[in-house]
Amino acid sequence: MKKTATFVLFAAILSQPAMAQKQWSLRECCDYAISHNIGILQQENQCRQQELQLSTARNSRLPDLNGSVSQNFSFGRGLTAENTYSNTNTSSTSFSLGSSVPLFTGFQIPNQIKLNQLNLEAATQDLEKAKNDICMQVAQAYVQILYNMEISDVAHRQVGIDSMQVVRLQALVDNGKASGAQLSQQQATLANSRLTATQADNNQQLAILTLTQLLELPTADGFTVVRPDGLDGENGMRGSLFSGGAAVPSPDVIYAEALGIKPEIAAQELRLRATDHSIKIAQAGYLPTLSLSGGLGSNYYTTSGFPADAFGTQLKNNFSQYIGLNLNVPIFNRFQTRNNIRNARIEQQNQQLALENTKKNLYKEIQQACLNTTAAQAKYESSIVAAKSSHDAFTLMQAKYENGKANITEFNEAKNNYLRAESDCVQARYEMLYQQALIQFYRGRPLDF
């Protein structure tokens, strides 16, 4: 038994690193967020509610069926069978079963069915829009993690450089070739570098926490992301997502593609079509309605002081059936129908404006994305040149410093310029990566790197 428990514990310990080493790709993060995000689940419930409303509208064509039972008691003076009044107690028991079916409702039922069907399709498009929104939020958080990971790497490289200089100066101090003041100054620089690295690590953990909260994960422990493949360039830099830094398509081209695929546009167009049926439903108030009804019933009646037939006998003798047509012709309803029609037409105009506003917002987003992508590509190309120049300048300054031809202030300035240029390059790299992916997303491609 002890051996079994030891084996289980050992297996559990081995499995923990494997779980912690799982790396999440952007596609996996998006899929997980879509399945677990509370906002998405709420939107799915709204779709189910629309399905129920559609089912209710379709079932309104079916006949209804109602049964009733009543028991009445009467006390005091009342009219008797001899057409005289006397103090009597009477009781009656009635049973009835009735049904009615609409034959004509001014086309209200078919229009209501079509209206609810379009509302369901619009709700489904709203669900797709919500999924797209959460994917964009996840992508932003994902890129922020990648950026913070790179910044953390830069900060730790800075710690490594300063640590090597401390070791070198310590050896020179031990040999009497450098002063203690130089060593102390370099140690202070190393301490600042370690503080910067700690802050970079904290920023990375905060970015991870933000993403795990979007994914509705219970904890951020052990969560890591996959760094995109195929982006490594020369000198550790990463190239453009588009092969050869291809030019960004024009906003009009992207907008033309987006109009036919974006769910927010489809949802507004469906709601605009639905307003036609809302108007027809309101106009049905001018038309007559016709329904068919039928039913059956019986009753049992007793009066004090008078003999009464048995319960079953009375139910049999009093059994009755009926069938009838009910025609309702509207004549005047205080202008309610007229105002309902006017209100429905105003709603149609508002929905047309909502559609136009959604299209304009989409075009503005695409314009902004195109400008940001172009600027990000130019910024990245410039940052590569700046980072390379700063790296070369730092390499020369490091050689001069180690040969005693430059002081520590000049060395630290060159080092800081190099690391700052590298950080700017990292930021430009991931900004360009996200903006290019966003352009592809507007064109209907999956949001992925």
Phi and psi in degrees as a GROMACS rama.xvg file:
@    title "Ramachandran Plot"
@    xaxis  label "Phi"
@    yaxis  label "Psi"
@TYPE xy
-64.1529  -37.8588  LYS-2
-64.4546  -40.8014  LYS-3
-63.5373  -44.3678  THR-4
-63.0002  -39.6799  ALA-5
-64.6575  -40.1471  THR-6
-64.8731  -42.5292  PHE-7
-63.1851  -42.6753  VAL-8
-64.0443  -41.6568  LEU-9
-64.276  -39.8956  PHE-10
-66.5835  -37.7308  ALA-11
-65.1859  -40.0506  ALA-12
-64.878  -38.9947  ILE-13
-68.6777  -32.3782  LEU-14
-75.4988  -23.8666  SER-15
-64.0944  -46.9908  GLN-16
-60.6791  -35.8927  PRO-17
-63.5795  -40.2148  ALA-18
-68.5999  -40.6396  MET-19
-67.6952  -25.4514  ALA-20
-84.8129  -2.09883  GLN-21
-62.9174  129.14  LYS-22
-109.246  132.179  GLN-23
-95.1537  128.441  TRP-24
-84.1813  166.584  SER-25
-63.389  -38.3742  LEU-26
-63.995  -41.4001  ARG-27
-65.2816  -39.8954  GLU-28
-63.2265  -43.6316  CYS-29
-64.2674  -45.1915  CYS-30
-62.5226  -40.8713  ASP-31
-67.7928  -40.7007  TYR-32
-64.2016  -39.8333  ALA-33
-63.6271  -34.0169  ILE-34
-81.8633  -22.3811  SER-35
-123.657  -11.7648  HIS-36
-66.6965  135.453  ASN-37
-65.3294  -40.4499  ILE-38
-60.5366  -39.2342  GLY-39
-65.4391  -43.0741  ILE-40
-63.4183  -37.7536  LEU-41
-65.1629  -39.1532  GLN-42
-66.1507  -35.9494  GLN-43
-63.6593  -38.1955  GLU-44
-64.5116  -35.8268  ASN-45
-64.6478  -36.3374  GLN-46
-63.6358  -40.3284  CYS-47
-64.8112  -37.6764  ARG-48
-63.8126  -39.3914  GLN-49
-65.3973  -35.389  GLN-50
-62.8447  -40.5288  GLU-51
-66.6912  -38.8733  LEU-52
-64.8581  -38.2077  GLN-53
-64.7594  -42.1973  LEU-54
-62.3313  -39.7812  SER-55
-63.321  -41.7906  THR-56
-64.5636  -41.0683  ALA-57
-66.5995  -37.554  ARG-58
-74.2801  -10.6839  ASN-59
-68.7886  -12.2298  SER-60
-77.6554  -18.3356  ARG-61
-78.5469  153.051  LEU-62
-71.999  150.801  PRO-63
-98.751  168.036  ASP-64
-145.294  124.622  LEU-65
-133.567  136.298  ASN-66
-118.235  149.117  GLY-67
-144.105  148.686  SER-68
-134.764  132.255  VAL-69
-133.661  145.564  SER-70
-130.83  122.736  GLN-71
-123.615  143.627  ASN-72
-127.073  138.824  PHE-73
-127.844  137.75  SER-74
-129.661  151.948  PHE-75
95.9882  -164.931  GLY-76
-70.0973  138.199  ARG-77
-155.342  165.831  GLY-78
-78.0485  129.355  LEU-79
-96.9461  177.858  THR-80
-65.6342  -24.6736  ALA-81
-85.1059  9.90784  GLU-82
64.6176  34.3185  ASN-83
-124.534  165.219  THR-84
-104.748  137.534  TYR-85
-154.936  162.821  SER-86
-78.1535  110.471  ASN-87
-137.526  157.551  THR-88
-113.064  128.062  ASN-89
-126.651  155.048  THR-90
-142.325  147.877  SER-91
-141.799  141.883  SER-92
-123.949  126.151  THR-93
-122.999  143.319  SER-94
-128.666  136.572  PHE-95
-148.743  151.644  SER-96
-139.967  119.699  LEU-97
-132.188  156.704  GLY-98
-146.46  149.895  SER-99
-144.371  151.248  SER-100
-138.286  132.105  VAL-101
-74.0834  131.596  PRO-102
-98.7839  -38.5034  LEU-103
-149.954  126.473  PHE-104
-124.225  27.9399  THR-105
68.5442  29.5904  GLY-106
64.3013  19.4099  PHE-107
-68.9902  -41.9807  GLN-108
-65.0173  -50.8824  ILE-109
-61.8021  -35.165  PRO-110
-70.5174  -35.0529  ASN-111
-66.9617  -38.0056  GLN-112
-63.4645  -45.4445  ILE-113
-65.9645  -37.9503  LYS-114
-61.417  -46.905  LEU-115
-68.4251  -31.3399  ASN-116
-66.5651  -42.5711  GLN-117
-67.394  -36.5534  LEU-118
-64.1993  -36.4416  ASN-119
-65.6941  -43.89  LEU-120
-63.9297  -37.9883  GLU-121
-66.437  -40.3323  ALA-122
-63.8214  -35.6873  ALA-123
-64.8315  -39.4516  THR-124
-67.653  -35.1704  GLN-125
-62.0726  -36.7284  ASP-126
-63.7101  -42.7742  LEU-127
-63.7175  -38.0315  GLU-128
-63.2603  -42.2805  LYS-129
-63.1312  -37.8367  ALA-130
-64.994  -41.8643  LYS-131
-62.7143  -41.0409  ASN-132
-63.2188  -44.0197  ASP-133
-68.6457  -32.7132  ILE-134
-65.979  -38.5462  CYS-135
-66.6092  -40.1898  MET-136
-64.0064  -41.6764  GLN-137
-63.4207  -42.1573  VAL-138
-63.0787  -41.4797  ALA-139
-61.7583  -45.4118  GLN-140
-66.1512  -35.9106  ALA-141
-64.6903  -45.6005  TYR-142
-64.908  -36.6322  VAL-143
-62.68  -37.8051  GLN-144
-63.8107  -45.9347  ILE-145
-59.6993  -43.1408  LEU-146
-62.9169  -46.0476  TYR-147
-66.4898  -31.7424  ASN-148
-63.6889  -42.9408  MET-149
-66.491  -41.9376  GLU-150
-62.9819  -37.9406  ILE-151
-64.1532  -40.5098  SER-152
-62.2186  -42.3467  ASP-153
-61.6133  -43.6695  VAL-154
-63.5069  -40.1718  ALA-155
-72.1556  -30.1258  HIS-156
-65.5415  -36.8573  ARG-157
-62.7481  -40.7233  GLN-158
-61.5194  -40.3967  VAL-159
-63.5366  -42.2299  GLY-160
-62.9947  -47.1698  ILE-161
-66.1392  -34.5643  ASP-162
-64.6143  -40.669  SER-163
-63.9378  -37.9884  MET-164
-69.1477  -35.1451  GLN-165
-63.5587  -44.5454  VAL-166
-61.525  -42.9491  VAL-167
-64.1606  -45.306  ARG-168
-66.4086  -35.3658  LEU-169
-61.4677  -40.3663  GLN-170
-66.7228  -38.2856  ALA-171
-68.0489  -38.1191  LEU-172
-64.0069  -41.7661  VAL-173
-62.5138  -31.2627  ASP-174
-92.4576  1.99111  ASN-175
76.3414  18.2122  GLY-176
-101.024  -2.93096  LYS-177
-144.463  155.647  ALA-178
-89.4771  159.459  SER-179
-65.7054  -28.0713  GLY-180
-64.5909  -40.3819  ALA-181
-62.8391  -41.7139  GLN-182
-63.5641  -43.8913  LEU-183
-63.0891  -39.4042  SER-184
-64.542  -40.949  GLN-185
-69.1831  -35.9356  GLN-186
-64.9192  -37.031  GLN-187
-64.6872  -40.0985  ALA-188
-62.8935  -40.024  THR-189
-63.279  -39.8085  LEU-190
-63.1082  -42.1244  ALA-191
-64.4277  -37.5761  ASN-192
-64.6314  -40.637  SER-193
-65.6142  -36.6261  ARG-194
-64.1106  -41.8705  LEU-195
-62.15  -40.4799  THR-196
-65.2329  -39.597  ALA-197
-63.3476  -43.1041  THR-198
-63.8708  -38.8256  GLN-199
-64.2605  -40.2226  ALA-200
-63.4996  -40.8554  ASP-201
-64.3077  -41.3672  ASN-202
-62.8283  -36.2959  ASN-203
-65.3106  -42.1447  GLN-204
-66.9617  -36.4721  GLN-205
-65.816  -39.0323  LEU-206
-65.0048  -39.2883  ALA-207
-64.2412  -41.4614  ILE-208
-61.7336  -41.0323  LEU-209
-60.0669  -43.7319  THR-210
-68.3151  -44.0884  LEU-211
-63.9749  -30.7259  THR-212
-69.7466  -36.9575  GLN-213
-63.0482  -34.6081  LEU-214
-81.4705  -4.35905  LEU-215
60.8136  34.5538  GLU-216
-79.6165  144.948  LEU-217
-68.4974  -26.6106  PRO-218
-151.55  156.766  THR-219
-96.5308  2.16619  ALA-220
-63.3031  130.394  ASP-221
75.9872  6.22204  GLY-222
-84.8157  126.768  PHE-223
-137.731  159.319  THR-224
-117.657  161.129  VAL-225
-87.7587  127.96  VAL-226
-76.7791  134.843  ARG-227
-57.9732  140.147  PRO-228
-87.8509  161.808  ASP-229
73.1458  17.7559  GLY-230
-113.793  -1.09105  LEU-231
-75.2052  131.73  ASP-232
-118.61  -159.786  GLY-233
-69.8257  148.307  GLU-234
57.1019  31.5753  ASN-235
79.7443  0.108157  GLY-236
-81.2347  165.667  MET-237
-119.145  139.347  ARG-238
-85.8818  -174.123  GLY-239
-73.6289  148.381  SER-240
-65.2427  -34.0288  LEU-241
-87.5249  134.614  PHE-242
-61.1141  126.496  SER-243
70.9773  15.4163  GLY-244
63.0064  45.0734  GLY-245
-56.1651  149.954  ALA-246
-65.6043  147.149  ALA-247
-73.8897  133.563  VAL-248
-59.5238  157.557  PRO-249
-70.2113  153.668  SER-250
-58.3753  -35.1659  PRO-251
-65.1995  -38.3584  ASP-252
-66.1834  -45.8991  VAL-253
-66.2531  -39.6386  ILE-254
-63.5057  -41.0317  TYR-255
-61.6911  -37.2588  ALA-256
-72.3098  -40.4106  GLU-257
-67.5391  -32.3804  ALA-258
-57.9901  -34.6658  LEU-259
-88.3901  -5.98023  GLY-260
-127.712  -17.569  ILE-261
-75.2189  128.867  LYS-262
-66.5219  -29.131  PRO-263
-66.5614  -32.7733  GLU-264
-71.1473  -45.4644  ILE-265
-60.7267  -39.5642  ALA-266
-63.6634  -43.95  ALA-267
-68.3694  -36.8547  GLN-268
-65.7857  -39.0555  GLU-269
-65.3306  -40.128  LEU-270
-68.3895  -32.2  ARG-271
-66.4454  -41.7261  LEU-272
-63.6152  -34.0877  ARG-273
-66.9738  -28.7039  ALA-274
-65.176  -27.9485  THR-275
-59.244  -41.7335  ASP-276
-74.3439  -29.5176  HIS-277
-64.018  -39.5463  SER-278
-64.5943  -43.2176  ILE-279
-64.8528  -34.9085  LYS-280
-65.2546  -40.6095  ILE-281
-66.6905  -38.3549  ALA-282
-67.5724  -21.0812  GLN-283
-62.5169  -18.6396  ALA-284
-64.9375  -18.5932  GLY-285
-83.5695  -16.8511  TYR-286
-96.1071  151.412  LEU-287
-73.0682  161.011  PRO-288
-122.217  146.854  THR-289
-133.131  131.933  LEU-290
-137.33  152.526  SER-291
-108.856  132.244  LEU-292
-132.784  154.31  SER-293
-161.288  161.31  GLY-294
-176.509  -179.81  GLY-295
-149.058  158.566  LEU-296
-168.638  172.238  GLY-297
-160.655  168.467  SER-298
-150.707  163.159  ASN-299
-127.528  132.091  TYR-300
-135.3  135.472  TYR-301
-136.416  149.49  THR-302
-134.104  133.948  THR-303
-65.2434  135.841  SER-304
89.2686  -3.76764  GLY-305
-126.801  142.626  PHE-306
-69.8283  151.456  PRO-307
-134.788  144.62  ALA-308
-65.6834  162.578  ASP-309
-62.8585  158.664  ALA-310
-57.0306  -49.5267  PHE-311
-66.0643  -36.1383  GLY-312
-65.2816  -44.8844  THR-313
-63.7672  -41.9563  GLN-314
-60.1433  -37.5099  LEU-315
-71.1819  -43.2029  LYS-316
-72.5432  -30.6347  ASN-317
-94.3171  6.55164  ASN-318
-64.1274  132.55  PHE-319
-141.198  156.591  SER-320
-134.244  155.313  GLN-321
-149.041  155.824  TYR-322
-147.936  142.396  ILE-323
-162.344  164.122  GLY-324
-111.872  139.467  LEU-325
-123.133  114.75  ASN-326
-109.182  123.307  LEU-327
-116.194  116.53  ASN-328
-110.161  115.266  VAL-329
-72.4716  133.964  PRO-330
-115.385  -52.7192  ILE-331
-152.949  122.651  PHE-332
-126.948  38.3816  ASN-333
63.547  35.63  ARG-334
64.0988  19.0196  PHE-335
-65.1793  -43.9113  GLN-336
-63.6871  -42.4158  THR-337
-59.6903  -45.2357  ARG-338
-68.7413  -34.0787  ASN-339
-63.1561  -39.368  ASN-340
-67.018  -43.4756  ILE-341
-63.3113  -40.9881  ARG-342
-64.5562  -39.3832  ASN-343
-64.8693  -36.3207  ALA-344
-71.4288  -35.5447  ARG-345
-64.3338  -39.7532  ILE-346
-62.5566  -35.2947  GLU-347
-65.4419  -41.9666  GLN-348
-63.5702  -41.2928  GLN-349
-62.7955  -38.5031  ASN-350
-69.5513  -33.9587  GLN-351
-64.5653  -41.0119  GLN-352
-66.0804  -38.2491  LEU-353
-63.5518  -38.3479  ALA-354
-64.6702  -45.8885  LEU-355
-63.1029  -39.0159  GLU-356
-65.8844  -39.0342  ASN-357
-64.646  -40.0945  THR-358
-64.978  -42.517  LYS-359
-64.2745  -41.3738  LYS-360
-63.8599  -39.2571  ASN-361
-63.3744  -42.758  LEU-362
-64.7971  -39.037  TYR-363
-63.5927  -42.174  LYS-364
-61.9916  -41.5547  GLU-365
-67.8029  -42.0142  ILE-366
-57.8302  -46.7055  GLN-367
-63.6691  -41.6587  GLN-368
-63.5464  -39.6222  ALA-369
-65.1982  -45.0622  CYS-370
-63.1595  -42.8132  LEU-371
-64.1793  -37.8543  ASN-372
-67.1936  -44.5838  THR-373
-61.3199  -45.097  THR-374
-65.0728  -39.1947  ALA-375
-65.5728  -38.7991  ALA-376
-64.4065  -44.4553  GLN-377
-65.3311  -40.7507  ALA-378
-63.9872  -39.5754  LYS-379
-67.1921  -42.7308  TYR-380
-62.4883  -40.6774  GLU-381
-68.1321  -37.7122  SER-382
-68.3014  -30.8655  SER-383
-63.1843  -44.9379  ILE-384
-63.5487  -43.5049  VAL-385
-64.5326  -40.8326  ALA-386
-65.9873  -39.5204  ALA-387
-66.2386  -41.69  LYS-388
-64.9947  -42.6169  SER-389
-64.9622  -35.4809  SER-390
-66.0488  -43.685  HIS-391
-64.1152  -41.5978  ASP-392
-64.4206  -39.2185  ALA-393
-67.5869  -39.1261  PHE-394
-61.2684  -43.1521  THR-395
-65.8626  -42.8498  LEU-396
-66.1878  -35.832  MET-397
-64.4225  -41.6568  GLN-398
-64.1788  -42.0402  ALA-399
-64.2243  -40.4116  LYS-400
-66.0301  -43.096  TYR-401
-70.3792  -21.1668  GLU-402
-95.4203  6.59633  ASN-403
78.778  14.7138  GLY-404
-98.925  1.92211  LYS-405
-144.063  150.409  ALA-406
-90.5457  174.855  ASN-407
-67.6388  -30.6081  ILE-408
-64.6251  -44.1762  THR-409
-65.4587  -38.388  GLU-410
-63.4887  -48.4929  PHE-411
-64.789  -35.9575  ASN-412
-64.8698  -43.6447  GLU-413
-65.5473  -39.102  ALA-414
-65.304  -45.4724  LYS-415
-64.4672  -38.8072  ASN-416
-63.3617  -39.565  ASN-417
-66.5676  -47.0366  TYR-418
-67.7693  -35.3601  LEU-419
-65.9101  -41.3163  ARG-420
-64.9957  -37.9174  ALA-421
-67.2688  -39.2169  GLU-422
-64.0825  -42.3689  SER-423
-62.3733  -36.3355  ASP-424
-67.066  -39.6877  CYS-425
-62.8857  -46.0689  VAL-426
-61.3261  -45.0603  GLN-427
-64.1513  -35.9475  ALA-428
-60.6716  -49.5385  ARG-429
-79.6382  -26.6104  TYR-430
-64.3085  -44.026  GLU-431
-64.8288  -40.7922  MET-432
-58.9315  -45.7263  LEU-433
-68.5493  -44.1556  TYR-434
-65.1069  -38.2001  GLN-435
-67.3338  -40.053  GLN-436
-64.5807  -35.1641  ALA-437
-66.4432  -38.736  LEU-438
-60.1887  -45.4581  ILE-439
-64.0638  -33.7605  GLN-440
-65.7751  -39.9163  PHE-441
-64.9074  -24.6791  TYR-442
-90.1345  6.13671  ARG-443
96.3937  5.05069  GLY-444
-84.2729  154.149  ARG-445
-61.5299  145.378  PRO-446
-79.5664  98.5429  LEU-447
-153.477  162.275  ASP-448
